[in-house]
Structures are given as structure tokens and as C-alpha cells.
Amino acid sequence: MEEIDIGVSSIAVPLFNTRGELKGTLSIAASAAVVNNHFKNILTDLKQARNIIEYNRLGS
């Protein structure tokens, strides 16, 4: 939360392949107020997007 720029926060989730190897991250940056007010919803959406990406793209 506001670690690099004042007023900007981000949330990230890891992306793994089927072997459990880290292949990247999926993140969003937004105003700190938006992130703070909608943290649970943003995190849920990121996790859903991650699940789709892992299922469709990171099989190997």
C-alpha cells in the first residue's frame, strides 16, 4: 500500500504452471482509495483471472 508512490496501491497474485513453477504475476495498480475500499473484490477478480490464465495458458 503506497510503497512506491503516494496515493497509488497495487495487488498481485502469482501465476503457476501445472508443475507448480512460478511463471509470473498478475497485478493491478489503482488509487489507494479505490484499492482500500474494494480490496476484497479486486483480489477476488484477480484470483478468478489467474485461474482462467493458469487453466488455459500455463499447462507446461
Secondary structure, 3 states (H helix, E strand, C coil): CCCCCCCEEEEEEEEECCCCCEEEEEEEEEEHHHHHHHHHHHHHHHHHHHHHHHHHHCCC
